[in-house]
């Protein structure tokens, strides 16, 4: 293309502070696209103005969007979980999750942007913004319109309904799940293309709408940000001392000769995630109450550390348990990875794929996860991570990790995997090449698709 592609990146929330998986995906998509195109970022915001979440010396990748986007426009979110929206979510066409991001102010701003600019692509982050599609379709130059699915929302809501804390919430969640499924079925054919985080999600969407254009753009990780040198620097900055990070290639790695020899500095059993997100709350409460007592009884040296923003009351209540700490928001999670013996992902509800697993692997921390926790990622049990479902499984996996050969093999293979497949730069190439592919008028079922996406990853198709 002779001129730089013009892209409108339309998201439910601003990217900064980068403290959720969704914000990470949105941030890196915007950054990678801006390397090749002119990007305008439009979103709601809870911050005024939006800023990075920490000292730039610690979080060097997270520059303000204005540093790489042509233009950044944010509007305050004023309609979040109002009584009116809750009622309309019950009786109207759109579920509450969509109504929370549907406002007249945003509709007017979007309409004005499309009138002022000839965008080649409008990239919509999730069906939460589905109500604005008629405005986008009315744009005079008829841009390509694509939707990015962070997960399949109807599936997430259905899973939540099975574990909701009250009958009222169960019923509301089930109704919302049905509305979301109907919305997904309707809008799959209304966008020109879709991006999902895993081959599993792609298969599910194609089962609903076989003729839709669906591409896989995995969740990713900034591998350089979690390299040993960067971890050492972050640890020293926080604690003003030498980092305990031990590279898999280091001559004298930390050695654990037996299950009873799990000593500091690698003493943390780490969970990282937004602690106001229901799936994470459910996972941590279940782990702390059902699994942790067995583990701490067997390994009293270990400390269960829950790192993440806005801990719910149920999470704060866990601090009374022995050897358990809740940090709340932290400026930089890397020092905690530096002290982590293992990262646990005991999820039993949720969807999409887990950036927390990719981050831990990039940081050289072994992962123990449930099957659902590792869902959507191309991982193999005992090769890239350890699979566990029950308290006995987690205890057994922890004992196995005290064997240094297995531990170092897991670290090495996991780090190699994220560098080769899950680095954001490679995923950004897939995204951009897919735009160009769609603009040719080809279909996702044509033989050339595999070649196009393989070229994005710089491998042979």
C-alpha positions in Angstrom: 0.0 0.0 0.0 1.5 3.4 -1.0 0.1 5.3 2.0 0.0 4.3 5.6 -3.2 2.5 6.6 -5.5 4.6 8.8 -7.0 2.7 11.7 -9.7 3.6 14.3 -9.1 1.5 17.4 -12.4 1.6 19.3 -12.2 0.1 22.8 -14.5 0.0 25.8 -11.8 1.3 28.1 -8.6 3.2 27.9 -5.3 1.2 28.1 -3.7 3.0 31.0 -3.1 2.1 33.7 -2.2 -1.3 32.2 -3.7 -3.4 35.1 -5.9 -5.9 33.4 -5.6 -8.6 30.7 -7.9 -6.7 28.4 -6.0 -3.5 28.7 -2.7 -5.3 28.0 -4.2 -6.7 24.8 -5.6 -3.4 23.7 -2.4 -1.5 24.5 -0.1 -3.9 22.6 -2.5 -4.1 19.6 -2.5 -0.3 19.4 1.3 -0.1 19.7 2.0 -2.8 17.2 -0.5 -1.4 14.7 0.9 2.1 15.1 4.3 0.9 14.0 2.9 0.4 10.5 -0.2 2.6 10.4 -1.8 5.8 11.6 -3.9 4.9 14.7 -6.6 6.8 16.4 -7.6 5.4 19.8 -11.1 6.0 21.0 -12.5 4.7 24.3 -14.2 5.3 27.5 -12.1 6.1 30.5 -12.3 6.0 34.3 -9.3 8.2 34.6 -8.8 11.9 33.8 -6.3 12.0 32.2 -5.3 8.4 31.6 -1.7 7.8 32.8 0.7 4.9 33.1 0.3 3.0 36.4 3.8 3.5 37.6 7.2 5.1 37.4 8.4 4.9 33.8 11.8 3.6 35.1 10.0 0.4 36.2 7.4 0.0 33.5 9.3 1.1 30.4 7.0 -0.5 27.8 4.0 1.4 28.9 4.4 4.8 27.3 1.4 7.1 27.0 -0.7 6.2 23.9 0.0 9.7 22.5 3.6 8.7 22.0 2.7 6.3 19.2 -1.0 6.9 18.3 -1.8 9.8 16.0 -4.7 10.8 18.2 -6.2 9.6 21.5 -9.8 10.4 22.5 -11.4 9.3 25.8 -14.9 10.0 27.1 -16.0 9.5 30.7 -18.0 6.4 31.3 -21.3 7.6 32.9 -23.7 4.7 32.5 -21.9 1.8 34.3 -24.4 -0.5 36.1 -27.2 2.0 36.5 -30.6 0.8 37.6 -32.0 1.9 34.2 -29.5 -0.2 32.4 -30.1 -3.2 34.6 -33.8 -3.1 33.8 -33.2 -2.6 30.1 -30.8 -5.5 30.2 -33.6 -7.7 31.4 -36.3 -6.6 29.0 -34.5 -5.1 26.0 -32.5 -6.3 23.0 -29.0 -5.6 24.4 -27.7 -7.2 27.7 -26.4 -5.1 30.6 -22.8 -5.7 29.6 -23.4 -3.9 26.3 -25.6 -1.2 27.7 -22.9 -0.2 30.2 -20.8 1.0 27.2 -23.6 2.5 25.1 -24.0 6.3 25.5 -25.2 9.2 23.4 -22.0 11.1 23.9 -19.9 8.2 22.5 -22.3 7.8 19.6 -21.9 11.5 18.7 -18.1 11.3 19.1 -17.8 8.2 16.9 -20.1 9.8 14.2 -18.0 13.0 14.2 -14.7 11.0 13.8 -16.0 8.9 11.0 -17.2 12.1 9.2 -13.8 13.8 9.7 -11.6 10.9 8.7 -11.4 8.3 6.0 -10.4 5.3 8.1 -9.4 2.1 6.2 -10.2 -0.1 9.3 -12.3 0.3 12.3 -11.1 -2.2 14.9 -13.8 -2.8 17.6 -12.6 -4.3 20.9 -15.4 -6.8 21.7 -19.1 -7.0 21.3 -19.5 -4.7 24.3 -19.5 -2.0 21.6 -22.0 -3.8 19.3 -24.6 -1.1 19.5 -22.4 1.3 17.6 -22.1 -0.9 14.5 -24.9 0.9 12.6 -23.0 4.2 13.0 -19.7 2.7 11.7 -21.5 1.1 8.8 -22.9 4.5 7.8 -19.4 6.0 7.3 -19.1 7.6 3.9 -16.0 5.6 2.9 -17.2 2.2 4.2 -14.1 1.1 6.1 -13.3 -2.5 6.9 -14.9 -3.3 10.3 -13.5 -6.0 12.5 -14.2 -7.2 16.0 -11.7 -8.5 18.5 -13.1 -11.2 20.9 -11.1 -11.3 24.2 -13.3 -14.2 25.1 -16.7 -15.6 24.2 -18.8 -13.5 26.5 -21.8 -15.8 26.6 -19.6 -18.7 27.6 -18.0 -16.7 30.4 -21.4 -15.6 31.7 -22.8 -19.1 31.6 -19.8 -20.4 33.6 -20.3 -17.6 36.1 -24.0 -18.5 36.5 -22.9 -21.9 37.7 -20.9 -20.5 40.6 -22.7 -17.2 41.3 -23.1 -16.5 45.1 -26.8 -16.0 45.1 -30.0 -17.3 43.3 -30.7 -13.8 42.0 -27.3 -13.5 40.5 -27.5 -17.0 39.0 -30.8 -16.2 37.3 -29.6 -12.8 36.0 -26.4 -14.3 34.7 -28.2 -17.1 32.9 -30.5 -14.6 31.3 -27.6 -12.4 30.3 -25.7 -15.4 28.9 -28.7 -16.2 26.6 -28.9 -12.6 25.5 -25.2 -12.5 24.8 -25.4 -15.8 22.8 -28.2 -14.3 20.6 -26.1 -11.2 20.1 -23.1 -13.2 19.1 -25.1 -15.2 16.6 -26.5 -12.0 15.1 -23.3 -10.0 14.9 -20.9 -12.7 13.7 -22.1 -12.0 10.1 -22.3 -8.2 10.5 -18.6 -7.6 10.8 -16.1 -8.1 8.0 -13.8 -10.1 10.2 -13.2 -11.3 13.7 -10.1 -12.0 15.9 -10.1 -14.5 18.7 -7.4 -15.5 21.3 -7.3 -19.2 20.5 -8.0 -21.9 17.9 -10.6 -23.2 20.4 -12.5 -20.0 20.3 -12.2 -19.8 16.5 -13.7 -23.3 16.2 -16.6 -22.3 18.4 -17.4 -19.2 16.4 -17.2 -21.0 13.1 -19.6 -23.6 14.4 -22.1 -20.8 15.1 -21.4 -19.0 11.8 -19.4 -21.1 9.3 -19.2 -18.3 6.7 -17.7 -15.7 9.0 -14.1 -14.6 8.6 -12.4 -15.6 11.9 -8.7 -15.3 12.6 -6.6 -16.3 15.6 -4.5 -13.6 17.2 -3.3 -15.0 20.5 -2.9 -13.1 23.7 0.8 -12.3 24.1 3.6 -11.1 26.3 6.4 -8.6 26.0 9.2 -11.2 26.5 12.0 -8.5 26.7 10.1 -7.0 29.7 10.4 -10.3 31.6 13.9 -11.2 30.6 16.4 -11.9 33.4 18.2 -8.6 33.0 14.9 -6.7 33.2 13.8 -8.7 36.2 17.0 -8.0 38.0 16.7 -4.3 37.4 13.1 -4.2 38.6 13.9 -6.2 41.7 16.9 -4.0 42.6 14.8 -0.9 42.1 12.1 -2.1 44.4 14.2 -3.7 47.1 17.5 -2.0 46.6 19.4 -5.3 46.7 20.6 -8.0 44.4 17.9 -10.0 42.6 17.4 -13.6 43.4 16.5 -14.4 39.8 18.2 -17.5 38.6 18.4 -18.1 34.9 17.9 -21.6 33.5 21.3 -21.1 31.9 23.1 -19.7 35.0 26.0 -21.8 36.3 24.8 -22.0 39.8 21.0 -22.0 39.9 19.1 -22.3 43.1 18.9 -26.0 44.0 16.1 -27.7 45.9 17.3 -31.2 46.9 14.0 -32.2 48.5 10.4 -31.1 49.0 11.2 -29.9 52.5 14.1 -27.7 51.2 12.0 -24.9 49.6 13.7 -21.9 51.0 13.8 -18.1 50.4 14.3 -16.2 48.2 12.1 -18.4 46.0 9.3 -18.7 48.6 6.2 -17.2 47.0 3.3 -19.2 45.6 2.0 -16.4 43.3 -1.4 -15.5 41.8 -1.5 -12.5 39.6 -4.7 -10.9 38.2 -7.4 -8.2 38.6 -8.9 -9.0 42.0 -12.2 -7.4 41.3 -12.9 -9.9 38.4 -15.3 -12.6 39.5 -13.3 -15.5 37.9 -10.2 -14.5 39.7 -12.0 -13.9 43.0 -13.6 -17.4 42.7 -10.2 -19.0 41.9 -8.3 -17.4 44.8 -11.0 -18.0 47.4 -11.3 -21.6 46.4 -7.5 -22.1 46.4 -7.1 -20.3 49.7 -9.8 -22.2 51.5 -9.7 -25.7 49.9 -6.1 -26.1 48.7 -3.8 -23.7 50.6 -4.3 -25.3 54.1 -3.0 -28.6 52.8 0.0 -26.9 51.0 0.9 -24.7 53.9 0.7 -27.6 56.3 3.2 -29.5 54.1 5.4 -26.5 53.2 5.3 -24.0 56.0 8.1 -22.0 54.4 5.9 -20.9 51.5 3.9 -17.7 51.3 0.8 -17.4 49.1 0.9 -13.9 47.5 -2.1 -12.5 45.7 -1.1 -9.6 43.5 -3.7 -7.5 41.7 -5.8 -4.4 41.7 -9.0 -3.7 43.7 -9.2 -6.8 45.9 -12.8 -7.7 46.6 -14.0 -8.0 50.2 -13.9 -11.8 49.9 -10.2 -11.6 49.0 -9.3 -9.2 51.8 -11.0 -11.5 54.2 -8.4 -14.2 53.3 -5.6 -12.2 54.9 -6.4 -13.8 58.3 -5.2 -17.1 56.9 -1.6 -18.1 57.8 1.2 -17.5 55.3 -1.1 -15.5 52.9 -0.8 -11.9 51.8 -2.9 -9.6 49.5 -0.9 -6.8 48.0 -3.6 -4.9 46.1 -2.3 -2.7 43.2 1.5 -2.9 42.7 3.6 -0.6 40.4 5.5 -3.6 39.0 4.8 -7.3 39.3 8.3 -8.4 38.2 9.9 -8.2 41.7 7.2 -10.7 42.9 8.0 -13.0 40.0 11.7 -12.8 41.1 10.7 -14.3 44.5 8.2 -16.8 43.1 8.8 -20.5 43.4 5.7 -21.1 41.3 2.7 -19.3 39.8 -0.7 -20.9 40.3 -3.8 -20.5 38.1 -6.6 -22.4 39.8 -9.4 -21.0 37.6 -12.7 -22.9 37.2 -14.7 -20.2 35.4 -13.7 -17.6 32.8 -12.9 -17.6 29.1 -10.3 -16.5 26.5 -6.7 -17.2 27.4 -4.6 -16.3 30.4 -2.0 -13.5 30.0 -0.9 -14.3 33.6 0.4 -17.7 32.4 2.4 -16.2 29.6 3.9 -13.5 31.9 5.0 -16.1 34.5 6.5 -18.3 31.8 8.3 -15.3 30.2 9.7 -14.5 33.7 11.0 -18.0 34.2 8.5 -19.0 36.8 7.0 -22.5 36.6 3.2 -22.6 36.3 0.7 -25.0 38.0 -2.8 -24.5 36.4 -6.2 -26.1 36.1 -7.2 -27.3 32.7 -9.6 -24.4 32.3 -6.9 -22.0 33.5 -4.6 -23.1 30.6 -7.5 -23.1 28.2 -6.8 -21.4 24.8 -3.0 -21.7 25.1 -1.0 -24.4 23.2 0.6 -25.9 26.3 1.5 -29.4 27.2 1.4 -30.9 30.7 4.8 -31.6 32.1 6.5 -29.9 29.1 5.4 -26.2 29.5 3.4 -26.4 32.8 2.0 -28.8 35.4 -1.7 -29.6 35.3 -3.6 -29.8 38.6 -7.3 -29.7 39.6 -7.5 -30.8 43.3 -5.6 -30.1 46.5 -3.8 -33.4 46.1 -2.8 -32.5 42.5 -1.4 -29.1 43.5 0.6 -30.6 46.4 2.0 -33.3 44.2 3.0 -30.7 41.6 4.7 -28.6 44.2 6.7 -31.6 45.4 7.7 -32.4 41.8 8.9 -28.8 41.3 11.5 -29.3 44.0 13.3 -31.6 41.6 15.6 -29.3 39.9 15.8 -31.1 36.5 12.1 -30.9 36.0 11.9 -27.3 37.2 14.7 -26.1 34.8 13.2 -28.1 31.9 9.8 -26.4 32.5 11.4 -23.0 32.7 13.4 -23.5 29.5 10.6 -24.9 27.3 8.0 -22.4 28.6 10.3 -19.5 27.9 11.2 -20.8 24.4 7.5 -21.2 23.6 6.5 -17.7 24.6 9.4 -16.1 22.7 8.7 -18.1 19.5 4.9 -17.9 19.5 3.5 -15.5 22.0 5.6 -12.3 21.7 3.4 -9.3 20.9 5.5 -8.3 17.9 4.7 -11.6 16.1 1.0 -11.3 17.0 0.9 -7.7 15.7 2.1 -9.0 12.3 -0.7 -11.5 12.2 -3.2 -8.7 13.0 -1.9 -6.3 10.3 -1.5 -9.0 7.6 -5.0 -10.2 8.3 -6.4 -6.7 7.6 -4.6 -6.6 4.3 -5.8 -10.1 3.5 -9.5 -9.1 4.2 -9.0 -6.0 2.0 -8.2 -8.3 -0.9 -11.7 -9.7 -0.7 -10.4 -13.2 -0.1 -12.2 -15.5 2.3 -10.9 -17.3 5.4 -11.5 -20.6 3.8 -9.2 -20.0 0.8 -5.9 -22.0 0.8 -3.9 -18.7 0.7 -4.9 -17.9 4.3 -2.4 -20.2 5.9 0.4 -18.7 3.9 -0.5 -15.2 4.7 -0.6 -15.9 8.5 2.5 -18.0 8.4 4.4 -15.1 6.7 3.3 -12.9 9.6 5.1 -15.3 12.0 8.0 -15.7 9.6 7.7 -19.4 9.3 7.1 -21.7 6.4 3.4 -22.4 5.7 
